[in-house]
Every structure is written in structure tokens, then in C-alpha cells.
Amino acid sequence: MRIIFMGTPDFAVASLKALLDAGEQVVAVVTAPDKPAGRGQKLHQSAVKVFAVEHNIPVLQPEKLRSPDFIEELRSYQADLQVVVAFRMLPELVWNMPPHGTVNVHGSLLPQYRGAAPINHAVINGEKKTGVTTFLLQHEIDTGNVLFSDEVEITESDDAGSVHDKLMNLGASLIVRTVDAIKNKDIHPIPQDEMIDASAIKHAPKIFKEDCLINWNQSTETVYNFIRGLSPYPTAFSYLDQKVLKIYKTTKEIAAHSYAAGAFLSDGKTFIKVTTIDGFIYLNEIQIEGKKRMSVTDFLRGYKSEEILTIL
């Protein structure tokens, strides 16, 4: 089949590479326009574009997906199927164009965690497993009929970054399986409303900066999951010495104490722990505003504000 692939980040590159390695005919790639980035504001190409150019695949970068010029160019490739991985929401004019429709790879076990941040929310909620799902696009986002899914364990030490990498590779394998099944007319789409009661569905909306502020007045487990669910991006944060303190890696200890929640305790040399309502979160890797990411021991070596830290 003639396939048009749509995607932007590294997560999508793995699926594109897997399709090519499987011998599929990817006739074009659609990805985000180049954007200025960094101090020099040089134009930055998406990971999918870089990969496509290296493999001599034509690249389309529309500003507007409803643009007549883009629609005409897209139609000229006469695709049998479109594959979408980590891309924008498509208008029906686009997703309904190929005879076999458009297949999306989503980083959750649909219908759970529909939305822009399924990996983050699954970890934040303390899920023990998640997965990837392929489904056929339809009008409402992430609601199309399910084709295939595959699951993976979320361990106690996983964060959003490590789960992302697991799902990236799992999704690449699943899209190859899905495309092969479509070619062989061996698919049996399942409506999502037949899979689970709507009242039991957990959602995964986009996460904004203000959503990442840590509320220490919660259980140790809740705070621990919140931090790892936002690491390494967009990153949970608190305030120390009136500066933003990003927190990447932690360990937890459930224990009784007499401190108010949110107290920063330290020996001044080797550890900082923050109190929750039923224990402590030990900070392992952090980044104070204006400095680079570092271990807590390196941080303490250059930090002397005993008015902020309670020295034990």
C-alpha cells in the first residue's frame, strides 16, 4: 500500500522507521513547519523531518491543514492509507481521504487516557500498566474504533520518560502489525463504547506549567507519583528561597513526623527531604532557577541558605 505518514517528535520516528524496515511504501511525510528555537532562534526541524530527508522521503509542512494547496498536494500522492503518530488533530477532509482511512497510534490502552498527555497521567495516577493502541480516526479525538493494543508494565521506578521510551518501541511494532493486517483485510474494529462504561474512563488532557506545582499536603505516594509522572517533562516544581525548584528524581519514605507538610529538611551535605502528610520525599536530582540540573549533593555543596532549609 501507498502510505502517508504524519508525525513530529522522536516518538513518531520509531514508527516511521519500523514501517520502512518492514518494507512498507511510505510515499510522503507530513510534519510540523520548521520553527525558530534556542538563543540564536535558528530554524529547528522536527525529528520526523530530519529522518525523512535522510531517507529521501518527500516532506509536507503545512501551516494550515485545511489549506487548498496542501489538500491538493496530499491528494496527488494517492495514498491508500495514512498513519498518524504524535501529530495535530486532523480535519475530516484529511483523515477521510485514503480508501483505507487513517490509523492513529496512541500512547495508552484506549479508551483509557484519551488526550494529549496519556503517558504523564498514567504515571501520575499510579497505574501499574499502560500500553499503545492503534485505532481508526473519526470525528472526536481518540474515540475511533480500536484495531490492536499491546500493554507494558509501569514499575515503581519508572517515570514519564522511561515509559515514553517503552511505548515508543512498542508502538513501532504495533503499527507494523496493524498495517500488515489492513493489507491482508484481517482487521476487526471495535467501537470504544463497547469496551468500557463511559463513567469509568480516565482522561489525559494537556498539562500546562501551572499544573506542575507540587502540593506537598498530600500522601507521600501521591506526591511521588506526581513528580515522576512529570519527569523529565514538563517537570514538577516547588519553591525554595523564592526560586523555582524543578524536581526530576526522588525516592520516598512513609513515616510519622511532627513537621508541617512542605518543610525542607536537610543535613546540609548529603540529602534534602520534603515532608508530606505521611512521610518524606527525598530529592535526588533537581534544578534551581538560574542553574543547571544537578544531584542534590552537588546542589548542597554550593547552597548555604539555612533560613530556608531546616538543618537536622
FIVEX-534103 format. One record per residue (C-alpha): x, y, z; residue number from 1; residue in three letters. Coordinates in nm, 2 decimals. Layout:
BEGIN
<rec X="X" Y="Y" Z="Z" i="NUM" aa="ala"/>
...
***
This chain:
BEGIN
<rec X="0.00" Y="0.00" Z="0.00" i="1" aa="met"/>
<rec X="0.09" Y="0.36" Z="-0.06" i="2" aa="arg"/>
<rec X="0.12" Y="0.52" Z="0.29" i="3" aa="ile"/>
<rec X="0.15" Y="0.88" Z="0.40" i="4" aa="ile"/>
<rec X="0.30" Y="0.92" Z="0.75" i="5" aa="phe"/>
<rec X="0.21" Y="1.21" Z="0.98" i="6" aa="met"/>
<rec X="0.41" Y="1.29" Z="1.29" i="7" aa="gly"/>
<rec X="0.66" Y="1.52" Z="1.46" i="8" aa="thr"/>
<rec X="0.87" Y="1.41" Z="1.76" i="9" aa="pro"/>
<rec X="1.11" Y="1.12" Z="1.82" i="10" aa="asp"/>
<rec X="0.82" Y="0.91" Z="1.94" i="11" aa="phe"/>
<rec X="0.69" Y="0.91" Z="1.58" i="12" aa="ala"/>
<rec X="1.03" Y="0.85" Z="1.42" i="13" aa="val"/>
<rec X="1.04" Y="0.50" Z="1.57" i="14" aa="ala"/>
<rec X="0.71" Y="0.40" Z="1.40" i="15" aa="ser"/>
<rec X="0.82" Y="0.56" Z="1.07" i="16" aa="leu"/>
<rec X="1.15" Y="0.37" Z="1.08" i="17" aa="lys"/>
<rec X="0.97" Y="0.04" Z="1.16" i="18" aa="ala"/>
<rec X="0.74" Y="0.08" Z="0.86" i="19" aa="leu"/>
<rec X="1.04" Y="0.14" Z="0.63" i="20" aa="leu"/>
<rec X="1.23" Y="-0.16" Z="0.78" i="21" aa="asp"/>
<rec X="0.92" Y="-0.37" Z="0.72" i="22" aa="ala"/>
<rec X="0.93" Y="-0.28" Z="0.35" i="23" aa="gly"/>
<rec X="0.62" Y="-0.06" Z="0.35" i="24" aa="glu"/>
<rec X="0.59" Y="0.21" Z="0.08" i="25" aa="gln"/>
<rec X="0.59" Y="0.55" Z="0.26" i="26" aa="val"/>
<rec X="0.53" Y="0.79" Z="-0.03" i="27" aa="val"/>
<rec X="0.54" Y="1.11" Z="0.18" i="28" aa="ala"/>
<rec X="0.56" Y="1.25" Z="0.53" i="29" aa="val"/>
<rec X="0.36" Y="1.53" Z="0.68" i="30" aa="val"/>
<rec X="0.51" Y="1.71" Z="0.98" i="31" aa="thr"/>
<rec X="0.52" Y="2.04" Z="1.16" i="32" aa="ala"/>
<rec X="0.67" Y="2.35" Z="0.99" i="33" aa="pro"/>
<rec X="1.03" Y="2.45" Z="1.09" i="34" aa="asp"/>
<rec X="1.03" Y="2.68" Z="1.39" i="35" aa="lys"/>
<rec X="1.29" Y="2.92" Z="1.55" i="36" aa="pro"/>
<rec X="1.44" Y="2.77" Z="1.86" i="37" aa="ala"/>
<rec X="1.73" Y="2.83" Z="2.10" i="38" aa="gly"/>
<rec X="1.92" Y="3.15" Z="2.17" i="39" aa="arg"/>
<rec X="2.00" Y="3.21" Z="1.81" i="40" aa="gly"/>
<rec X="1.65" Y="3.15" Z="1.70" i="41" aa="gln"/>
<rec X="1.77" Y="2.92" Z="1.42" i="42" aa="lys"/>
<rec X="1.50" Y="2.72" Z="1.24" i="43" aa="leu"/>
<rec X="1.45" Y="2.39" Z="1.40" i="44" aa="his"/>
<rec X="1.34" Y="2.08" Z="1.20" i="45" aa="gln"/>
<rec X="1.12" Y="1.82" Z="1.36" i="46" aa="ser"/>
<rec X="1.27" Y="1.48" Z="1.43" i="47" aa="ala"/>
<rec X="1.04" Y="1.32" Z="1.17" i="48" aa="val"/>
<rec X="1.15" Y="1.57" Z="0.90" i="49" aa="lys"/>
<rec X="1.52" Y="1.50" Z="0.97" i="50" aa="val"/>
<rec X="1.46" Y="1.13" Z="0.94" i="51" aa="phe"/>
<rec X="1.25" Y="1.16" Z="0.62" i="52" aa="ala"/>
<rec X="1.51" Y="1.38" Z="0.45" i="53" aa="val"/>
<rec X="1.78" Y="1.14" Z="0.54" i="54" aa="glu"/>
<rec X="1.57" Y="0.86" Z="0.37" i="55" aa="his"/>
<rec X="1.47" Y="1.07" Z="0.06" i="56" aa="asn"/>
<rec X="1.10" Y="1.08" Z="0.15" i="57" aa="ile"/>
<rec X="0.91" Y="1.39" Z="0.03" i="58" aa="pro"/>
<rec X="0.81" Y="1.62" Z="0.32" i="59" aa="val"/>
<rec X="0.50" Y="1.83" Z="0.35" i="60" aa="leu"/>
<rec X="0.49" Y="2.10" Z="0.62" i="61" aa="gln"/>
<rec X="0.15" Y="2.28" Z="0.60" i="62" aa="pro"/>
<rec X="0.08" Y="2.57" Z="0.83" i="63" aa="glu"/>
<rec X="-0.29" Y="2.50" Z="0.79" i="64" aa="lys"/>
<rec X="-0.43" Y="2.15" Z="0.74" i="65" aa="leu"/>
<rec X="-0.73" Y="2.28" Z="0.55" i="66" aa="arg"/>
<rec X="-0.53" Y="2.48" Z="0.30" i="67" aa="ser"/>
<rec X="-0.64" Y="2.40" Z="-0.06" i="68" aa="pro"/>
<rec X="-0.28" Y="2.38" Z="-0.17" i="69" aa="asp"/>
<rec X="-0.20" Y="2.13" Z="0.10" i="70" aa="phe"/>
<rec X="-0.51" Y="1.92" Z="0.03" i="71" aa="ile"/>
<rec X="-0.43" Y="1.92" Z="-0.34" i="72" aa="glu"/>
<rec X="-0.07" Y="1.81" Z="-0.28" i="73" aa="glu"/>
<rec X="-0.18" Y="1.55" Z="-0.03" i="74" aa="leu"/>
<rec X="-0.43" Y="1.40" Z="-0.28" i="75" aa="arg"/>
<rec X="-0.17" Y="1.39" Z="-0.55" i="76" aa="ser"/>
<rec X="0.02" Y="1.11" Z="-0.36" i="77" aa="tyr"/>
<rec X="-0.28" Y="0.88" Z="-0.40" i="78" aa="gln"/>
<rec X="-0.23" Y="0.72" Z="-0.06" i="79" aa="ala"/>
<rec X="-0.41" Y="0.40" Z="0.03" i="80" aa="asp"/>
<rec X="-0.36" Y="0.46" Z="0.40" i="81" aa="leu"/>
<rec X="-0.25" Y="0.74" Z="0.63" i="82" aa="gln"/>
<rec X="-0.06" Y="0.67" Z="0.96" i="83" aa="val"/>
<rec X="-0.06" Y="0.93" Z="1.24" i="84" aa="val"/>
<rec X="0.18" Y="0.92" Z="1.54" i="85" aa="val"/>
<rec X="0.20" Y="1.22" Z="1.77" i="86" aa="ala"/>
<rec X="0.07" Y="1.48" Z="1.53" i="87" aa="phe"/>
<rec X="-0.20" Y="1.75" Z="1.52" i="88" aa="arg"/>
<rec X="-0.58" Y="1.69" Z="1.52" i="89" aa="met"/>
<rec X="-0.68" Y="1.63" Z="1.16" i="90" aa="leu"/>
<rec X="-0.99" Y="1.77" Z="0.98" i="91" aa="pro"/>
<rec X="-1.22" Y="1.51" Z="0.83" i="92" aa="glu"/>
<rec X="-1.12" Y="1.63" Z="0.48" i="93" aa="leu"/>
<rec X="-0.77" Y="1.49" Z="0.56" i="94" aa="val"/>
<rec X="-0.83" Y="1.18" Z="0.77" i="95" aa="trp"/>
<rec X="-1.11" Y="1.05" Z="0.54" i="96" aa="asn"/>
<rec X="-0.92" Y="1.09" Z="0.22" i="97" aa="met"/>
<rec X="-0.75" Y="0.75" Z="0.17" i="98" aa="pro"/>
<rec X="-0.97" Y="0.45" Z="0.08" i="99" aa="pro"/>
<rec X="-0.84" Y="0.26" Z="0.40" i="100" aa="his"/>
<rec X="-0.88" Y="0.57" Z="0.62" i="101" aa="gly"/>
<rec X="-0.63" Y="0.70" Z="0.87" i="102" aa="thr"/>
<rec X="-0.48" Y="0.49" Z="1.16" i="103" aa="val"/>
<rec X="-0.35" Y="0.66" Z="1.47" i="104" aa="asn"/>
<rec X="-0.10" Y="0.52" Z="1.73" i="105" aa="val"/>
<rec X="-0.20" Y="0.64" Z="2.08" i="106" aa="his"/>
<rec X="0.02" Y="0.60" Z="2.39" i="107" aa="gly"/>
<rec X="-0.24" Y="0.44" Z="2.62" i="108" aa="ser"/>
<rec X="-0.48" Y="0.14" Z="2.64" i="109" aa="leu"/>
<rec X="-0.78" Y="0.31" Z="2.48" i="110" aa="leu"/>
<rec X="-1.05" Y="0.41" Z="2.58" i="111" aa="pro"/>
<rec X="-0.85" Y="0.50" Z="2.89" i="112" aa="gln"/>
<rec X="-0.64" Y="0.82" Z="2.88" i="113" aa="tyr"/>
<rec X="-0.77" Y="0.99" Z="2.57" i="114" aa="arg"/>
<rec X="-0.60" Y="1.32" Z="2.52" i="115" aa="gly"/>
<rec X="-0.27" Y="1.49" Z="2.47" i="116" aa="ala"/>
<rec X="-0.07" Y="1.36" Z="2.78" i="117" aa="ala"/>
<rec X="-0.16" Y="0.99" Z="2.83" i="118" aa="pro"/>
<rec X="0.18" Y="0.88" Z="2.95" i="119" aa="ile"/>
<rec X="0.21" Y="1.16" Z="3.21" i="120" aa="asn"/>
<rec X="-0.14" Y="1.10" Z="3.35" i="121" aa="his"/>
<rec X="-0.10" Y="0.72" Z="3.37" i="122" aa="ala"/>
<rec X="0.21" Y="0.76" Z="3.58" i="123" aa="val"/>
<rec X="0.07" Y="1.04" Z="3.79" i="124" aa="ile"/>
<rec X="-0.23" Y="0.82" Z="3.87" i="125" aa="asn"/>
<rec X="-0.01" Y="0.53" Z="3.99" i="126" aa="gly"/>
<rec X="-0.11" Y="0.29" Z="3.71" i="127" aa="glu"/>
<rec X="0.07" Y="-0.04" Z="3.71" i="128" aa="lys"/>
<rec X="0.04" Y="-0.09" Z="3.34" i="129" aa="lys"/>
<rec X="-0.03" Y="0.11" Z="3.02" i="130" aa="thr"/>
<rec X="0.02" Y="0.05" Z="2.65" i="131" aa="gly"/>
<rec X="-0.03" Y="0.15" Z="2.30" i="132" aa="val"/>
<rec X="-0.34" Y="0.13" Z="2.08" i="133" aa="thr"/>
<rec X="-0.40" Y="0.16" Z="1.71" i="134" aa="thr"/>
<rec X="-0.74" Y="0.29" Z="1.60" i="135" aa="phe"/>
<rec X="-0.92" Y="0.44" Z="1.30" i="136" aa="leu"/>
<rec X="-0.96" Y="0.82" Z="1.32" i="137" aa="leu"/>
<rec X="-1.31" Y="0.96" Z="1.34" i="138" aa="gln"/>
<rec X="-1.46" Y="1.30" Z="1.45" i="139" aa="his"/>
<rec X="-1.39" Y="1.32" Z="1.82" i="140" aa="glu"/>
<rec X="-1.03" Y="1.29" Z="1.93" i="141" aa="ile"/>
<rec X="-0.91" Y="0.95" Z="2.04" i="142" aa="asp"/>
<rec X="-1.25" Y="0.79" Z="2.01" i="143" aa="thr"/>
<rec X="-1.22" Y="0.59" Z="1.69" i="144" aa="gly"/>
<rec X="-1.27" Y="0.21" Z="1.66" i="145" aa="asn"/>
<rec X="-0.98" Y="0.02" Z="1.81" i="146" aa="val"/>
<rec X="-0.78" Y="-0.22" Z="1.59" i="147" aa="leu"/>
<rec X="-0.50" Y="-0.35" Z="1.81" i="148" aa="phe"/>
<rec X="-0.34" Y="-0.28" Z="2.15" i="149" aa="ser"/>
<rec X="-0.04" Y="-0.40" Z="2.34" i="150" aa="asp"/>
<rec X="0.05" Y="-0.34" Z="2.71" i="151" aa="glu"/>
<rec X="0.35" Y="-0.28" Z="2.92" i="152" aa="val"/>
<rec X="0.43" Y="-0.27" Z="3.29" i="153" aa="glu"/>
<rec X="0.48" Y="0.06" Z="3.47" i="154" aa="ile"/>
<rec X="0.73" Y="-0.02" Z="3.75" i="155" aa="thr"/>
<rec X="0.77" Y="0.17" Z="4.08" i="156" aa="glu"/>
<rec X="1.09" Y="0.34" Z="3.95" i="157" aa="ser"/>
<rec X="0.96" Y="0.44" Z="3.61" i="158" aa="asp"/>
<rec X="0.90" Y="0.80" Z="3.52" i="159" aa="asp"/>
<rec X="0.72" Y="0.95" Z="3.22" i="160" aa="ala"/>
<rec X="1.05" Y="0.95" Z="3.03" i="161" aa="gly"/>
<rec X="1.12" Y="0.58" Z="3.07" i="162" aa="ser"/>
<rec X="0.75" Y="0.48" Z="3.00" i="163" aa="val"/>
<rec X="0.77" Y="0.71" Z="2.69" i="164" aa="his"/>
<rec X="1.06" Y="0.51" Z="2.56" i="165" aa="asp"/>
<rec X="0.89" Y="0.17" Z="2.62" i="166" aa="lys"/>
<rec X="0.58" Y="0.29" Z="2.44" i="167" aa="leu"/>
<rec X="0.78" Y="0.44" Z="2.15" i="168" aa="met"/>
<rec X="0.92" Y="0.09" Z="2.07" i="169" aa="asn"/>
<rec X="0.60" Y="-0.09" Z="2.14" i="170" aa="leu"/>
<rec X="0.41" Y="0.15" Z="1.92" i="171" aa="gly"/>
<rec X="0.65" Y="0.09" Z="1.64" i="172" aa="ala"/>
<rec X="0.59" Y="-0.28" Z="1.64" i="173" aa="ser"/>
<rec X="0.22" Y="-0.24" Z="1.68" i="174" aa="leu"/>
<rec X="0.18" Y="-0.01" Z="1.37" i="175" aa="ile"/>
<rec X="0.37" Y="-0.26" Z="1.15" i="176" aa="val"/>
<rec X="0.13" Y="-0.53" Z="1.28" i="177" aa="arg"/>
<rec X="-0.17" Y="-0.31" Z="1.21" i="178" aa="thr"/>
<rec X="-0.06" Y="-0.21" Z="0.86" i="179" aa="val"/>
<rec X="0.00" Y="-0.57" Z="0.77" i="180" aa="asp"/>
<rec X="-0.34" Y="-0.67" Z="0.90" i="181" aa="ala"/>
<rec X="-0.51" Y="-0.39" Z="0.69" i="182" aa="ile"/>
<rec X="-0.33" Y="-0.51" Z="0.38" i="183" aa="lys"/>
<rec X="-0.45" Y="-0.87" Z="0.45" i="184" aa="asn"/>
<rec X="-0.80" Y="-0.75" Z="0.53" i="185" aa="lys"/>
<rec X="-0.77" Y="-0.90" Z="0.87" i="186" aa="asp"/>
<rec X="-0.90" Y="-0.63" Z="1.10" i="187" aa="ile"/>
<rec X="-1.20" Y="-0.63" Z="1.32" i="188" aa="his"/>
<rec X="-1.25" Y="-0.27" Z="1.45" i="189" aa="pro"/>
<rec X="-1.41" Y="-0.25" Z="1.80" i="190" aa="ile"/>
<rec X="-1.62" Y="0.06" Z="1.90" i="191" aa="pro"/>
<rec X="-1.47" Y="0.21" Z="2.21" i="192" aa="gln"/>
<rec X="-1.81" Y="0.25" Z="2.37" i="193" aa="asp"/>
<rec X="-1.84" Y="-0.13" Z="2.37" i="194" aa="glu"/>
<rec X="-1.51" Y="-0.17" Z="2.57" i="195" aa="met"/>
<rec X="-1.58" Y="0.01" Z="2.89" i="196" aa="ile"/>
<rec X="-1.85" Y="0.22" Z="3.06" i="197" aa="asp"/>
<rec X="-1.81" Y="0.59" Z="2.98" i="198" aa="ala"/>
<rec X="-1.82" Y="0.68" Z="3.36" i="199" aa="ser"/>
<rec X="-1.51" Y="0.47" Z="3.42" i="200" aa="ala"/>
<rec X="-1.29" Y="0.64" Z="3.15" i="201" aa="ile"/>
<rec X="-0.99" Y="0.84" Z="3.28" i="202" aa="lys"/>
<rec X="-0.88" Y="1.13" Z="3.06" i="203" aa="his"/>
<rec X="-0.54" Y="1.28" Z="2.98" i="204" aa="ala"/>
<rec X="-0.57" Y="1.65" Z="2.90" i="205" aa="pro"/>
<rec X="-0.28" Y="1.87" Z="2.80" i="206" aa="lys"/>
<rec X="-0.06" Y="1.96" Z="3.10" i="207" aa="ile"/>
<rec X="0.03" Y="2.33" Z="3.15" i="208" aa="phe"/>
<rec X="0.30" Y="2.49" Z="3.36" i="209" aa="lys"/>
<rec X="0.06" Y="2.59" Z="3.64" i="210" aa="glu"/>
<rec X="-0.05" Y="2.22" Z="3.67" i="211" aa="asp"/>
<rec X="0.30" Y="2.12" Z="3.77" i="212" aa="cys"/>
<rec X="0.32" Y="2.29" Z="4.10" i="213" aa="leu"/>
<rec X="0.36" Y="2.03" Z="4.38" i="214" aa="ile"/>
<rec X="0.10" Y="2.02" Z="4.66" i="215" aa="asn"/>
<rec X="0.30" Y="1.87" Z="4.95" i="216" aa="trp"/>
<rec X="-0.01" Y="1.85" Z="5.16" i="217" aa="asn"/>
<rec X="-0.09" Y="1.50" Z="5.02" i="218" aa="gln"/>
<rec X="0.02" Y="1.15" Z="5.08" i="219" aa="ser"/>
<rec X="0.38" Y="1.05" Z="5.00" i="220" aa="thr"/>
<rec X="0.26" Y="0.81" Z="4.73" i="221" aa="glu"/>
<rec X="0.06" Y="1.08" Z="4.56" i="222" aa="thr"/>
<rec X="0.34" Y="1.33" Z="4.56" i="223" aa="val"/>
<rec X="0.59" Y="1.07" Z="4.44" i="224" aa="tyr"/>
<rec X="0.38" Y="0.96" Z="4.15" i="225" aa="asn"/>
<rec X="0.31" Y="1.33" Z="4.06" i="226" aa="phe"/>
<rec X="0.68" Y="1.41" Z="4.04" i="227" aa="ile"/>
<rec X="0.78" Y="1.10" Z="3.83" i="228" aa="arg"/>
<rec X="0.47" Y="1.15" Z="3.61" i="229" aa="gly"/>
<rec X="0.60" Y="1.49" Z="3.51" i="230" aa="leu"/>
<rec X="0.97" Y="1.39" Z="3.47" i="231" aa="ser"/>
<rec X="1.16" Y="1.48" Z="3.26" i="232" aa="pro"/>
<rec X="0.90" Y="1.70" Z="3.10" i="233" aa="tyr"/>
<rec X="0.71" Y="1.92" Z="3.17" i="234" aa="pro"/>
<rec X="0.87" Y="1.88" Z="3.52" i="235" aa="thr"/>
<rec X="0.71" Y="1.91" Z="3.87" i="236" aa="ala"/>
<rec X="0.83" Y="2.21" Z="4.07" i="237" aa="phe"/>
<rec X="0.82" Y="2.38" Z="4.41" i="238" aa="ser"/>
<rec X="0.97" Y="2.69" Z="4.55" i="239" aa="tyr"/>
<rec X="1.29" Y="2.72" Z="4.75" i="240" aa="leu"/>
<rec X="1.43" Y="3.05" Z="4.86" i="241" aa="asp"/>
<rec X="1.16" Y="3.22" Z="4.65" i="242" aa="gln"/>
<rec X="1.31" Y="3.05" Z="4.34" i="243" aa="lys"/>
<rec X="1.15" Y="2.78" Z="4.12" i="244" aa="val"/>
<rec X="1.29" Y="2.44" Z="4.21" i="245" aa="leu"/>
<rec X="1.23" Y="2.18" Z="3.94" i="246" aa="lys"/>
<rec X="1.24" Y="1.82" Z="4.07" i="247" aa="ile"/>
<rec X="1.33" Y="1.53" Z="3.84" i="248" aa="tyr"/>
<rec X="1.42" Y="1.23" Z="4.05" i="249" aa="lys"/>
<rec X="1.31" Y="1.14" Z="4.41" i="250" aa="thr"/>
<rec X="1.28" Y="0.85" Z="4.65" i="251" aa="thr"/>
<rec X="1.01" Y="0.82" Z="4.91" i="252" aa="lys"/>
<rec X="0.98" Y="0.72" Z="5.28" i="253" aa="glu"/>
<rec X="0.65" Y="0.67" Z="5.45" i="254" aa="ile"/>
<rec X="0.70" Y="0.76" Z="5.82" i="255" aa="ala"/>
<rec X="0.53" Y="0.95" Z="6.10" i="256" aa="ala"/>
<rec X="0.67" Y="1.30" Z="6.18" i="257" aa="his"/>
<rec X="0.58" Y="1.62" Z="6.36" i="258" aa="ser"/>
<rec X="0.65" Y="1.87" Z="6.08" i="259" aa="tyr"/>
<rec X="0.40" Y="2.06" Z="5.87" i="260" aa="ala"/>
<rec X="0.37" Y="1.94" Z="5.51" i="261" aa="ala"/>
<rec X="0.61" Y="2.11" Z="5.27" i="262" aa="gly"/>
<rec X="0.91" Y="2.16" Z="5.51" i="263" aa="ala"/>
<rec X="1.25" Y="2.12" Z="5.35" i="264" aa="phe"/>
<rec X="1.48" Y="1.92" Z="5.58" i="265" aa="leu"/>
<rec X="1.85" Y="1.86" Z="5.53" i="266" aa="ser"/>
<rec X="2.18" Y="1.77" Z="5.69" i="267" aa="asp"/>
<rec X="2.33" Y="2.04" Z="5.48" i="268" aa="gly"/>
<rec X="2.56" Y="1.79" Z="5.29" i="269" aa="lys"/>
<rec X="2.40" Y="1.48" Z="5.16" i="270" aa="thr"/>
<rec X="2.02" Y="1.50" Z="5.15" i="271" aa="phe"/>
<rec X="1.72" Y="1.72" Z="5.13" i="272" aa="ile"/>
<rec X="1.38" Y="1.57" Z="5.21" i="273" aa="lys"/>
<rec X="1.05" Y="1.74" Z="5.20" i="274" aa="val"/>
<rec X="0.76" Y="1.65" Z="5.43" i="275" aa="thr"/>
<rec X="0.42" Y="1.52" Z="5.31" i="276" aa="thr"/>
<rec X="0.12" Y="1.44" Z="5.53" i="277" aa="ile"/>
<rec X="0.26" Y="1.09" Z="5.60" i="278" aa="asp"/>
<rec X="0.63" Y="1.08" Z="5.52" i="279" aa="gly"/>
<rec X="0.91" Y="1.23" Z="5.32" i="280" aa="phe"/>
<rec X="1.01" Y="1.28" Z="4.96" i="281" aa="ile"/>
<rec X="1.39" Y="1.27" Z="4.92" i="282" aa="tyr"/>
<rec X="1.52" Y="1.49" Z="4.64" i="283" aa="leu"/>
<rec X="1.78" Y="1.32" Z="4.42" i="284" aa="asn"/>
<rec X="1.80" Y="1.53" Z="4.10" i="285" aa="glu"/>
<rec X="1.69" Y="1.90" Z="4.10" i="286" aa="ile"/>
<rec X="1.73" Y="2.23" Z="3.92" i="287" aa="gln"/>
<rec X="1.71" Y="2.56" Z="4.09" i="288" aa="ile"/>
<rec X="1.61" Y="2.86" Z="3.89" i="289" aa="glu"/>
<rec X="1.91" Y="3.00" Z="3.70" i="290" aa="gly"/>
<rec X="2.13" Y="2.69" Z="3.75" i="291" aa="lys"/>
<rec X="2.17" Y="2.36" Z="3.56" i="292" aa="lys"/>
<rec X="2.02" Y="2.02" Z="3.66" i="293" aa="arg"/>
<rec X="2.23" Y="1.85" Z="3.93" i="294" aa="met"/>
<rec X="2.24" Y="1.59" Z="4.20" i="295" aa="ser"/>
<rec X="2.12" Y="1.71" Z="4.55" i="296" aa="val"/>
<rec X="2.48" Y="1.66" Z="4.69" i="297" aa="thr"/>
<rec X="2.62" Y="1.90" Z="4.42" i="298" aa="asp"/>
<rec X="2.34" Y="2.14" Z="4.49" i="299" aa="phe"/>
<rec X="2.41" Y="2.14" Z="4.87" i="300" aa="leu"/>
<rec X="2.78" Y="2.19" Z="4.81" i="301" aa="arg"/>
<rec X="2.71" Y="2.54" Z="4.68" i="302" aa="gly"/>
<rec X="2.39" Y="2.63" Z="4.87" i="303" aa="tyr"/>
<rec X="2.42" Y="2.79" Z="5.21" i="304" aa="lys"/>
<rec X="2.07" Y="2.93" Z="5.30" i="305" aa="ser"/>
<rec X="2.00" Y="2.77" Z="5.64" i="306" aa="glu"/>
<rec X="1.70" Y="3.01" Z="5.67" i="307" aa="glu"/>
<rec X="1.52" Y="2.81" Z="5.40" i="308" aa="ile"/>
<rec X="1.64" Y="2.46" Z="5.48" i="309" aa="leu"/>
<rec X="1.58" Y="2.31" Z="5.83" i="310" aa="thr"/>
<rec X="1.91" Y="2.16" Z="5.91" i="311" aa="ile"/>
<rec X="1.88" Y="1.84" Z="6.11" i="312" aa="leu"/>
***
